Amino acid sequence: MASKRTEMAIEKIIAACDGNMRGALEALLLVNEHLETELHQLYALACRAGPPRYRTVH
């Protein structure tokens, strides 16, 4: 079951698309695609940076 916050976000997205459910789904898919692209870019940067370096805190 979706939380109250999730329900409110869904309603806001649908309203932003003038009640057009297809438009709301398309917008969400485009945002998801954009976020996936960003995530892949971050993974690529992390791989190029090499293994993590650990520091001790004194």
PDB file as gemmi writes it, atoms N, CA and C in Angstrom:
CRYST1    1.000    1.000    1.000  90.00  90.00  90.00 P 1                      
ATOM      1  N   MET A   1       0.837  -1.182   0.000  1.00  0.00           N  
ATOM      2  CA  MET A   1       0.000   0.000   0.000  1.00  0.00           C  
ATOM      3  C   MET A   1       0.886   1.252   0.000  1.00  0.00           C  
ATOM      4  N   ALA A   2       0.539   2.197  -0.833  1.00  0.00           N  
ATOM      5  CA  ALA A   2       1.327   3.421  -0.955  1.00  0.00           C  
ATOM      6  C   ALA A   2       1.105   4.320   0.252  1.00  0.00           C  
ATOM      7  N   SER A   3       2.155   5.025   0.629  1.00  0.00           N  
ATOM      8  CA  SER A   3       2.065   5.945   1.750  1.00  0.00           C  
ATOM      9  C   SER A   3       1.299   7.200   1.342  1.00  0.00           C  
ATOM     10  N   LYS A   4       0.905   7.972   2.324  1.00  0.00           N  
ATOM     11  CA  LYS A   4       0.194   9.226   2.078  1.00  0.00           C  
ATOM     12  C   LYS A   4       1.052  10.154   1.209  1.00  0.00           C  
ATOM     13  N   ARG A   5       2.352  10.190   1.520  1.00  0.00           N  
ATOM     14  CA  ARG A   5       3.277  11.029   0.754  1.00  0.00           C  
ATOM     15  C   ARG A   5       3.326  10.594  -0.711  1.00  0.00           C  
ATOM     16  N   THR A   6       3.364   9.290  -0.949  1.00  0.00           N  
ATOM     17  CA  THR A   6       3.386   8.763  -2.314  1.00  0.00           C  
ATOM     18  C   THR A   6       2.094   9.095  -3.036  1.00  0.00           C  
ATOM     19  N   GLU A   7       0.979   8.916  -2.359  1.00  0.00           N  
ATOM     20  CA  GLU A   7      -0.329   9.228  -2.952  1.00  0.00           C  
ATOM     21  C   GLU A   7      -0.403  10.699  -3.360  1.00  0.00           C  
ATOM     22  N   MET A   8       0.096  11.574  -2.494  1.00  0.00           N  
ATOM     23  CA  MET A   8       0.078  13.010  -2.791  1.00  0.00           C  
ATOM     24  C   MET A   8       0.969  13.324  -3.986  1.00  0.00           C  
ATOM     25  N   ALA A   9       2.127  12.664  -4.076  1.00  0.00           N  
ATOM     26  CA  ALA A   9       3.033  12.883  -5.205  1.00  0.00           C  
ATOM     27  C   ALA A   9       2.383  12.430  -6.510  1.00  0.00           C  
ATOM     28  N   ILE A  10       1.701  11.294  -6.466  1.00  0.00           N  
ATOM     29  CA  ILE A  10       1.016  10.784  -7.654  1.00  0.00           C  
ATOM     30  C   ILE A  10      -0.046  11.764  -8.116  1.00  0.00           C  
ATOM     31  N   GLU A  11      -0.846  12.251  -7.183  1.00  0.00           N  
ATOM     32  CA  GLU A  11      -1.897  13.219  -7.521  1.00  0.00           C  
ATOM     33  C   GLU A  11      -1.307  14.496  -8.113  1.00  0.00           C  
ATOM     34  N   LYS A  12      -0.182  14.942  -7.567  1.00  0.00           N  
ATOM     35  CA  LYS A  12       0.476  16.152  -8.054  1.00  0.00           C  
ATOM     36  C   LYS A  12       0.981  15.962  -9.484  1.00  0.00           C  
ATOM     37  N   ILE A  13       1.552  14.801  -9.765  1.00  0.00           N  
ATOM     38  CA  ILE A  13       2.063  14.517 -11.106  1.00  0.00           C  
ATOM     39  C   ILE A  13       0.923  14.456 -12.111  1.00  0.00           C  
ATOM     40  N   ILE A  14      -0.152  13.798 -11.754  1.00  0.00           N  
ATOM     41  CA  ILE A  14      -1.307  13.708 -12.647  1.00  0.00           C  
ATOM     42  C   ILE A  14      -1.896  15.084 -12.899  1.00  0.00           C  
ATOM     43  N   ALA A  15      -1.985  15.893 -11.849  1.00  0.00           N  
ATOM     44  CA  ALA A  15      -2.517  17.256 -11.995  1.00  0.00           C  
ATOM     45  C   ALA A  15      -1.619  18.088 -12.907  1.00  0.00           C  
ATOM     46  N   ALA A  16      -0.303  17.910 -12.790  1.00  0.00           N  
ATOM     47  CA  ALA A  16       0.633  18.653 -13.641  1.00  0.00           C  
ATOM     48  C   ALA A  16       0.466  18.282 -15.107  1.00  0.00           C  
ATOM     49  N   CYS A  17      -0.091  17.104 -15.348  1.00  0.00           N  
ATOM     50  CA  CYS A  17      -0.345  16.646 -16.718  1.00  0.00           C  
ATOM     51  C   CYS A  17      -1.808  16.821 -17.096  1.00  0.00           C  
ATOM     52  N   ASP A  18      -2.483  17.756 -16.430  1.00  0.00           N  
ATOM     53  CA  ASP A  18      -3.899  18.068 -16.701  1.00  0.00           C  
ATOM     54  C   ASP A  18      -4.803  16.846 -16.616  1.00  0.00           C  
ATOM     55  N   GLY A  19      -4.496  15.934 -15.683  1.00  0.00           N  
ATOM     56  CA  GLY A  19      -5.318  14.754 -15.483  1.00  0.00           C  
ATOM     57  C   GLY A  19      -5.084  13.641 -16.492  1.00  0.00           C  
ATOM     58  N   ASN A  20      -4.149  13.833 -17.386  1.00  0.00           N  
ATOM     59  CA  ASN A  20      -3.862  12.854 -18.435  1.00  0.00           C  
ATOM     60  C   ASN A  20      -2.956  11.772 -17.857  1.00  0.00           C  
ATOM     61  N   MET A  21      -3.522  10.607 -17.598  1.00  0.00           N  
ATOM     62  CA  MET A  21      -2.759   9.512 -16.999  1.00  0.00           C  
ATOM     63  C   MET A  21      -1.626   9.057 -17.914  1.00  0.00           C  
ATOM     64  N   ARG A  22      -1.892   8.993 -19.203  1.00  0.00           N  
ATOM     65  CA  ARG A  22      -0.843   8.580 -20.148  1.00  0.00           C  
ATOM     66  C   ARG A  22       0.306   9.582 -20.135  1.00  0.00           C  
ATOM     67  N   GLY A  23      -0.022  10.855 -20.095  1.00  0.00           N  
ATOM     68  CA  GLY A  23       0.999  11.892 -20.021  1.00  0.00           C  
ATOM     69  C   GLY A  23       1.804  11.795 -18.736  1.00  0.00           C  
ATOM     70  N   ALA A  24       1.127  11.504 -17.625  1.00  0.00           N  
ATOM     71  CA  ALA A  24       1.812  11.357 -16.341  1.00  0.00           C  
ATOM     72  C   ALA A  24       2.762  10.163 -16.374  1.00  0.00           C  
ATOM     73  N   LEU A  25       2.323   9.050 -16.929  1.00  0.00           N  
ATOM     74  CA  LEU A  25       3.187   7.874 -17.046  1.00  0.00           C  
ATOM     75  C   LEU A  25       4.383   8.154 -17.943  1.00  0.00           C  
ATOM     76  N   GLU A  26       4.143   8.840 -19.036  1.00  0.00           N  
ATOM     77  CA  GLU A  26       5.232   9.166 -19.956  1.00  0.00           C  
ATOM     78  C   GLU A  26       6.255  10.069 -19.263  1.00  0.00           C  
ATOM     79  N   ALA A  27       5.777  11.063 -18.517  1.00  0.00           N  
ATOM     80  CA  ALA A  27       6.675  11.955 -17.792  1.00  0.00           C  
ATOM     81  C   ALA A  27       7.506  11.177 -16.774  1.00  0.00           C  
ATOM     82  N   LEU A  28       6.882  10.281 -16.049  1.00  0.00           N  
ATOM     83  CA  LEU A  28       7.605   9.490 -15.053  1.00  0.00           C  
ATOM     84  C   LEU A  28       8.644   8.578 -15.706  1.00  0.00           C  
ATOM     85  N   LEU A  29       8.295   7.990 -16.828  1.00  0.00           N  
ATOM     86  CA  LEU A  29       9.241   7.132 -17.538  1.00  0.00           C  
ATOM     87  C   LEU A  29      10.437   7.931 -18.045  1.00  0.00           C  
ATOM     88  N   LEU A  30      10.190   9.148 -18.530  1.00  0.00           N  
ATOM     89  CA  LEU A  30      11.286   9.983 -19.008  1.00  0.00           C  
ATOM     90  C   LEU A  30      12.210  10.394 -17.857  1.00  0.00           C  
ATOM     91  N   VAL A  31      11.619  10.740 -16.719  1.00  0.00           N  
ATOM     92  CA  VAL A  31      12.423  11.088 -15.552  1.00  0.00           C  
ATOM     93  C   VAL A  31      13.235   9.880 -15.101  1.00  0.00           C  
ATOM     94  N   ASN A  32      12.618   8.712 -15.083  1.00  0.00           N  
ATOM     95  CA  ASN A  32      13.326   7.493 -14.686  1.00  0.00           C  
ATOM     96  C   ASN A  32      14.485   7.205 -15.636  1.00  0.00           C  
ATOM     97  N   GLU A  33      14.262   7.368 -16.922  1.00  0.00           N  
ATOM     98  CA  GLU A  33      15.315   7.143 -17.913  1.00  0.00           C  
ATOM     99  C   GLU A  33      16.490   8.101 -17.677  1.00  0.00           C  
ATOM    100  N   HIS A  34      16.163   9.350 -17.391  1.00  0.00           N  
ATOM    101  CA  HIS A  34      17.198  10.346 -17.110  1.00  0.00           C  
ATOM    102  C   HIS A  34      18.002   9.961 -15.867  1.00  0.00           C  
ATOM    103  N   LEU A  35      17.317   9.534 -14.816  1.00  0.00           N  
ATOM    104  CA  LEU A  35      17.996   9.141 -13.581  1.00  0.00           C  
ATOM    105  C   LEU A  35      18.874   7.908 -13.794  1.00  0.00           C  
ATOM    106  N   GLU A  36      18.403   6.961 -14.596  1.00  0.00           N  
ATOM    107  CA  GLU A  36      19.210   5.777 -14.890  1.00  0.00           C  
ATOM    108  C   GLU A  36      20.480   6.157 -15.641  1.00  0.00           C  
ATOM    109  N   THR A  37      20.375   7.100 -16.567  1.00  0.00           N  
ATOM    110  CA  THR A  37      21.543   7.573 -17.304  1.00  0.00           C  
ATOM    111  C   THR A  37      22.543   8.217 -16.357  1.00  0.00           C  
ATOM    112  N   GLU A  38      22.058   9.055 -15.457  1.00  0.00           N  
ATOM    113  CA  GLU A  38      22.940   9.684 -14.469  1.00  0.00           C  
ATOM    114  C   GLU A  38      23.625   8.637 -13.591  1.00  0.00           C  
ATOM    115  N   LEU A  39      22.872   7.631 -13.189  1.00  0.00           N  
ATOM    116  CA  LEU A  39      23.429   6.582 -12.345  1.00  0.00           C  
ATOM    117  C   LEU A  39      24.536   5.826 -13.068  1.00  0.00           C  
ATOM    118  N   HIS A  40      24.319   5.500 -14.323  1.00  0.00           N  
ATOM    119  CA  HIS A  40      25.347   4.811 -15.107  1.00  0.00           C  
ATOM    120  C   HIS A  40      26.602   5.675 -15.248  1.00  0.00           C  
ATOM    121  N   GLN A  41      26.413   6.979 -15.413  1.00  0.00           N  
ATOM    122  CA  GLN A  41      27.562   7.880 -15.519  1.00  0.00           C  
ATOM    123  C   GLN A  41      28.339   7.906 -14.198  1.00  0.00           C  
ATOM    124  N   LEU A  42      27.629   7.929 -13.081  1.00  0.00           N  
ATOM    125  CA  LEU A  42      28.292   7.925 -11.778  1.00  0.00           C  
ATOM    126  C   LEU A  42      29.049   6.628 -11.547  1.00  0.00           C  
ATOM    127  N   TYR A  43      28.457   5.501 -11.940  1.00  0.00           N  
ATOM    128  CA  TYR A  43      29.147   4.219 -11.819  1.00  0.00           C  
ATOM    129  C   TYR A  43      30.434   4.217 -12.649  1.00  0.00           C  
ATOM    130  N   ALA A  44      30.351   4.764 -13.862  1.00  0.00           N  
ATOM    131  CA  ALA A  44      31.521   4.815 -14.732  1.00  0.00           C  
ATOM    132  C   ALA A  44      32.618   5.675 -14.107  1.00  0.00           C  
ATOM    133  N   LEU A  45      32.251   6.793 -13.530  1.00  0.00           N  
ATOM    134  CA  LEU A  45      33.238   7.648 -12.864  1.00  0.00           C  
ATOM    135  C   LEU A  45      33.870   6.935 -11.680  1.00  0.00           C  
ATOM    136  N   ALA A  46      33.060   6.230 -10.930  1.00  0.00           N  
ATOM    137  CA  ALA A  46      33.565   5.508  -9.760  1.00  0.00           C  
ATOM    138  C   ALA A  46      34.544   4.415 -10.184  1.00  0.00           C  
ATOM    139  N   CYS A  47      34.259   3.742 -11.273  1.00  0.00           N  
ATOM    140  CA  CYS A  47      35.147   2.678 -11.755  1.00  0.00           C  
ATOM    141  C   CYS A  47      36.474   3.246 -12.227  1.00  0.00           C  
ATOM    142  N   ARG A  48      36.445   4.405 -12.874  1.00  0.00           N  
ATOM    143  CA  ARG A  48      37.675   5.031 -13.349  1.00  0.00           C  
ATOM    144  C   ARG A  48      38.523   5.557 -12.201  1.00  0.00           C  
ATOM    145  N   ALA A  49      37.885   5.882 -11.087  1.00  0.00           N  
ATOM    146  CA  ALA A  49      38.603   6.441  -9.939  1.00  0.00           C  
ATOM    147  C   ALA A  49      39.434   5.374  -9.239  1.00  0.00           C  
ATOM    148  N   GLY A  50      39.152   4.118  -9.512  1.00  0.00           N  
ATOM    149  CA  GLY A  50      39.903   3.034  -8.894  1.00  0.00           C  
ATOM    150  C   GLY A  50      39.253   2.573  -7.605  1.00  0.00           C  
ATOM    151  N   PRO A  51      39.956   1.690  -6.902  1.00  0.00           N  
ATOM    152  CA  PRO A  51      39.384   1.137  -5.672  1.00  0.00           C  
ATOM    153  C   PRO A  51      39.256   2.215  -4.596  1.00  0.00           C  
ATOM    154  N   PRO A  52      38.305   2.052  -3.686  1.00  0.00           N  
ATOM    155  CA  PRO A  52      38.129   3.052  -2.636  1.00  0.00           C  
ATOM    156  C   PRO A  52      39.345   3.122  -1.726  1.00  0.00           C  
ATOM    157  N   ARG A  53      39.639   4.292  -1.267  1.00  0.00           N  
ATOM    158  CA  ARG A  53      40.745   4.495  -0.336  1.00  0.00           C  
ATOM    159  C   ARG A  53      40.156   4.810   1.030  1.00  0.00           C  
ATOM    160  N   TYR A  54      40.617   4.075   1.987  1.00  0.00           N  
ATOM    161  CA  TYR A  54      40.086   4.247   3.334  1.00  0.00           C  
ATOM    162  C   TYR A  54      41.044   5.093   4.161  1.00  0.00           C  
ATOM    163  N   ARG A  55      40.505   6.023   4.885  1.00  0.00           N  
ATOM    164  CA  ARG A  55      41.313   6.850   5.779  1.00  0.00           C  
ATOM    165  C   ARG A  55      40.902   6.577   7.211  1.00  0.00           C  
ATOM    166  N   THR A  56      41.849   6.694   8.074  1.00  0.00           N  
ATOM    167  CA  THR A  56      41.516   6.575   9.491  1.00  0.00           C  
ATOM    168  C   THR A  56      41.322   7.967  10.048  1.00  0.00           C  
ATOM    169  N   VAL A  57      40.376   8.086  10.931  1.00  0.00           N  
ATOM    170  CA  VAL A  57      40.096   9.355  11.570  1.00  0.00           C  
ATOM    171  C   VAL A  57      40.594   9.300  12.995  1.00  0.00           C  
ATOM    172  N   HIS A  58      41.415  10.253  13.376  1.00  0.00           N  
ATOM    173  CA  HIS A  58      41.953  10.267  14.737  1.00  0.00           C  
ATOM    174  C   HIS A  58      41.321  11.363  15.533  1.00  0.00           C  
TER     175      HIS A  58                                                      
END                                                                             
